[in-house]
Amino acid sequence: MPEILEVIMIISFGISWPLNVIKSYKSHTAKGKSLGFLCLIIFGYIAGITSKFINPAFMADISHKWYVLFFYFLNLFMVSLDLIIYFRNKKLDKENAK
């Protein structure tokens, strides 16, 4: 049951990331985005993933709990994609300022 609740939490956080990535891509600007925030979220997902890999109880039953890690990695991917778009948009902001 704890893993199910954890997945619900991760999905709840993760629902916004695809929408945020699309908005960032379409906006063509980094204004209103925080590099520090994105990096902190990425760090948090990496810490969460690491905690699963170093937890012997989780790893002993990973064949039944793999879905928890799947959602961690999916969210990490989405936030990392948003970070890449942030740098693209930052470059576009500099070009538009000229």
Stockholm file with secondary structure:
# STOCKHOLM 1.0

chainA/1-98         MPEILEVIMIISFGISWPLNVIKSYKSHTAKGKSLGFLCLIIFGYIAGITSKFINPAFMADISHKWYVLFFYFLNLFMVSLDLIIYFRNKKLDKENAK
#=GR chainA/1-98 SS CHHHHHHHHHHHHHTHHHHHHHHHHHHCCCTTCCHHHHHHHHHHHHHHHHHHHTCHHHHHTHHHHHHHHHHHHHHHHHHHHHHHHHHHHHHHHHHHHC
#=GC SS_cons        CHHHHHHHHHHHHHTHHHHHHHHHHHHCCCTTCCHHHHHHHHHHHHHHHHHHHTCHHHHHTHHHHHHHHHHHHHHHHHHHHHHHHHHHHHHHHHHHHC
//
